[in-house]
Amino acid sequence: MSVLRVMGTETEYGIAVLGQPGANVMVASTQVVNAYQAGRVAQARRARWDFEQENPLRDARGFDLTREQADPDMLTDEDLGLANVILTNGARLYVDHAHPEYSAPECTNPLSAMIWDKAGERIMAQAAEHAAAVPGSAPIQLYKNNTDNKGVTYGFHENYLMRRSTPFADIVRYLTPFFVTRQVMCGAGRVGMGADGRGTGFQISQRADFFEVEVGLETTLKRPIINTRDEPHADPEKYRRLHVIIGDANMSEVSTYLKMGSTALVLAMIEDQFLAVDLTVDSPVAELRAVSHDPSLKHLVTLRDGRRMTAVQLQTEYLEHARKYTEDKYGSDVDPMTADVLERWESLLTRMAEDPMQLSRELDWVAKLELLEGYRRRDNLAWDDFKLQLFDLQYSDVRQSRGLYNRLAARDRMVRLTDEDAIDWAVDSPPEDTRAYFRGRCLRQYAESVTAASWDSVIFDVPGRESLQRVPTLDPLRGTKAHVGKLLDRCRTAGDLVNALTGQE
């Protein structure tokens, strides 16, 4: 394998109701999701999310947590009646407890994953606009960030499809040091130290201070560096879905791209048992926070064997193994995207070792730090000045006219890997090389007949059939345009499609 594998992102967005600090954010989140649905092309039927095949309490270590033992936040397979929309681009837009969440469609490479993740930002900006246009509504602002700086965090999650045969112990062993140090490339940057943000200063990651254990099933309490949820949304005999909860939500296209691409390469090495080096970190939770708290990147991480190295040096170890892995496995036939990820990864680490501020046009935390230092010099602000927290928040504002990141990008002060035309297309259209194509196109083409859908099925209500018709999509690499495009072209109705799939044409 290379960087090419099934992957995707999930983003919970920060939400604020202007002028109403005591507003019920669950109600506001519901308004956002419902307003987006109402603002799109009217559909005769609103498809529900199908929870039947979900099992969030299955643990990759070989057991199921009982519902009695589970924290209520973990019961994501229960329909709580909150707003829940399936989009024509194959994504899911819904209310996750107190936040609007965008779960991007399945993609097959880090560039696509970044584009459909970025499409989520545009969708959320439109949703907030639609919500504000409702008579009597207060303006709602959405932020692609990870903490309210009052002790609350909300997640950005990554998902990677892996071979079931890969020992989970190997995943823990080799991914933990990688995740402890990966933040130097994909941290979002944060004003304040500690979960409540009361500590003075600037740190690399918004999420680092909220992790408490090395391995576990939880996602909201006792957050683990390695999450053990075993819910593949695919053939469980062949696959597991690695659910990564430790990353920050990035505005930077380079950060998202390299976050997904470098992780995919490390997973490929783990699957192929290529990594034989021991990079075990002595105290990973403590080191995770220590790395985040040192933007100078001089902190020395202590390994279990006694060695000490910076986060950049440890990342360089992974990079060097990834280069050797691709050379041994592919030689000169390595695919262009894998070659690009390796080149960008090396370039970033080389310049980071010299001076991280060289990366202010590529990485969120560096871009944000440069902006904040400018404000500090201009207005003579100390790090504990509340204005800096406001600037920090404004960086992640999803509005293209107001968000500081978006304004930098519009002025060509951030490196772009895609363009607005590609992002606008991804807002309404699914990736064409995964099952998301079938799901999204069915939602667009047969809106009146799709009664429910999930990652691994689409359910139709077809006239003349006594029961609902479930079309399974268990293989993420089937249901693509190449696989079903012509079939969907010739099936005018959902009934025609179901008849074709069941051999009753």
C-alpha positions, 0 to 999 in steps of 0.5 A, spaced: 500 500 500 501 507 499 498 513 501 492 510 497 487 507 501 479 508 503 479 514 508 475 520 511 474 525 516 469 527 521 469 535 524 465 537 530 464 545 529 464 550 534 458 554 535 456 561 538 449 565 537 451 572 537 448 576 543 446 570 546 451 567 551 446 563 554 443 560 548 442 552 548 447 550 543 443 544 541 438 548 539 442 552 535 446 546 532 439 543 530 437 550 526 444 550 522 443 543 520 435 544 518 436 550 515 442 547 510 437 542 508 431 547 507 436 552 503 437 546 498 433 543 492 426 541 496 426 534 496 419 530 497 422 525 502 427 527 507 432 520 508 433 518 515 440 515 517 440 508 518 443 506 525 441 498 524 448 496 522 452 500 527 456 498 533 460 503 537 461 499 543 465 493 540 473 494 542 478 492 537 482 488 543 476 483 543 470 485 547 464 489 547 463 494 552 456 493 555 451 499 554 450 499 562 458 501 562 458 506 556 458 513 557 451 516 554 456 520 549 458 513 546 451 511 544 452 514 537 447 508 534 441 511 538 436 515 534 435 521 538 431 525 534 436 530 532 437 533 525 440 528 521 441 530 513 444 525 508 447 530 503 448 529 495 456 529 496 455 522 500 456 526 506 452 526 513 451 533 516 448 532 523 447 534 530 452 530 535 450 532 542 452 540 542 455 541 535 453 541 528 458 535 525 460 534 518 462 527 516 465 527 509 464 521 504 469 516 503 475 518 499 481 514 496 487 518 497 489 524 502 488 530 496 480 528 495 480 527 503 482 534 504 477 537 498 471 533 501 473 536 508 474 543 505 467 542 502 464 541 509 467 548 511 463 551 505 457 547 507 457 549 514 458 557 512 452 556 507 448 553 513 449 558 518 447 563 513 441 560 511 439 559 519 440 567 520 436 568 514 430 565 518 425 571 521 427 572 528 433 568 528 439 571 532 446 570 527 450 564 528 457 563 527 461 557 526 468 555 527 473 549 525 476 549 531 477 544 537 476 548 544 472 553 547 478 555 552 473 554 558 475 546 559 470 543 553 473 540 547 470 537 540 473 533 535 476 532 529 476 525 527 480 521 521 478 514 519 482 509 515 480 502 512 486 497 514 487 490 514 483 486 519 489 481 519 494 487 522 495 485 529 492 491 533 498 491 538 502 493 532 498 499 531 498 501 538 506 500 538 508 504 532 502 509 531 503 512 538 510 515 537 507 518 531 501 521 533 505 524 539 509 528 534 505 528 528 502 535 531 508 539 529 505 538 522 498 538 523 497 542 530 492 548 529 495 552 534 492 555 540 492 561 545 492 558 552 495 552 556 491 547 560 484 544 558 481 550 561 486 555 557 488 559 563 495 557 562 499 563 559 502 562 552 501 559 545 501 552 544 502 547 537 495 543 538 488 545 540 487 538 542 493 535 546 491 537 553 485 533 553 488 526 552 489 522 558 490 515 556 494 511 551 489 506 549 481 506 550 474 506 547 472 513 549 472 519 545 469 524 550 472 522 557 479 519 558 480 520 551 486 515 548 491 517 544 489 510 540 482 509 540 479 502 540 473 503 536 472 497 532 466 499 527 469 498 520 462 499 516 465 494 511 466 487 511 469 485 518 472 479 516 477 483 511 477 490 514 477 494 520 476 502 521 482 505 524 478 511 528 483 517 530 481 522 535 487 525 536 488 530 530 486 538 530 481 540 525 485 544 520 484 550 515 490 549 512 490 545 506 497 542 506 496 540 514 490 536 512 493 533 506 500 531 510 496 529 516 492 524 512 498 522 507 503 521 512 498 517 517 496 512 511 504 511 509 505 509 516 499 504 516 502 501 510 508 500 513 505 497 519 500 492 515 506 490 511 510 489 518 516 493 515 517 497 521 522 494 526 525 500 529 523 501 537 520 508 537 516 507 544 515 513 548 516 513 555 510 517 557 506 518 551 501 522 554 505 527 558 510 528 552 504 529 547 502 535 552 510 537 552 511 537 545 505 541 544 507 546 549 513 548 546 513 552 539 520 552 539 520 545 537 526 544 542 523 539 547 526 532 547 522 526 547 524 521 552 524 514 549 523 508 553 530 505 551 533 512 554 534 516 547 532 523 547 530 526 540 525 532 538 519 531 535 522 533 528 527 528 529 522 523 531 518 524 525 524 524 521 525 517 523 518 515 520 519 519 514 526 515 512 523 509 513 517 511 509 522 513 503 525 506 504 519 502 504 516 505 498 523 504 494 523 497 496 516 496 494 515 500 488 522 503 486 521 508 480 513 506 480 511 509 486 504 513 484 505 521 484 501 522 490 505 518 494 511 521 491 508 528 493 507 526 500 514 524 501 517 530 498 512 535 502 513 531 508 521 531 508 521 539 505 517 541 512 521 537 516 527 540 514 525 547 514 522 546 521 529 543 524 532 550 521 526 555 523 519 553 524 517 560 522 519 558 515 512 554 514 507 560 516 504 559 509 503 552 510 502 550 517 496 553 521 500 553 528 505 557 524 501 562 520 497 563 527 503 564 531 506 569 526 499 573 526 498 573 533 506 575 534 504 581 529 498 583 533 502 583 540 507 587 537 502 592 534 498 593 540 503 591 546 499 585 548 501 580 553 499 572 552 494 573 557 490 578 553 483 576 552 484 579 545 489 574 543 483 569 544 479 572 540 484 573 534 485 565 535 478 564 534 477 568 528 482 564 525 477 558 524 471 562 522 468 559 516 466 565 513 470 566 507 470 574 508 471 574 516 475 568 517 483 570 518 485 563 515 480 565 509 483 572 508 490 569 508 488 564 503 484 569 499 491 574 499 495 568 496 499 568 503 497 560 504 499 555 500 493 552 496 493 544 493 486 545 490 481 551 488 474 553 489 472 550 483 474 543 485 471 545 492 464 547 490 463 541 486 465 537 492 459 541 496 454 537 491 458 531 488 460 525 491 467 522 490 467 518 484 471 512 486 468 509 492 461 507 494 459 514 496 458 515 489 452 510 489 449 513 495 450 521 493 447 520 486 441 516 489 440 521 494 440 526 488 436 522 483 431 518 487 430 523 492 423 521 493 424 514 494 430 513 498 427 512 505 434 511 509 441 510 508 448 509 512 455 508 510 454 501 508 447 501 505 441 505 501 434 503 503 429 504 498 421 505 498 419 502 492 411 502 489 409 495 488 414 492 493 411 490 500 417 491 504 423 497 504 429 495 499 435 495 502 441 495 497 448 493 501 454 497 500 459 493 504 465 494 500 467 501 500 470 500 493 464 498 489 458 503 488 463 507 484 462 511 477 466 506 474 462 500 477 454 503 477 455 509 473 452 507 467 446 503 471 444 509 474 444 513 467 439 508 464 435 507 471 430 512 471 426 511 477 428 507 484 424 502 482 428 501 475 434 500 479 431 495 484 429 491 479 436 491 475 439 489 482 435 484 483 435 481 476 427 483 475 428 487 469 
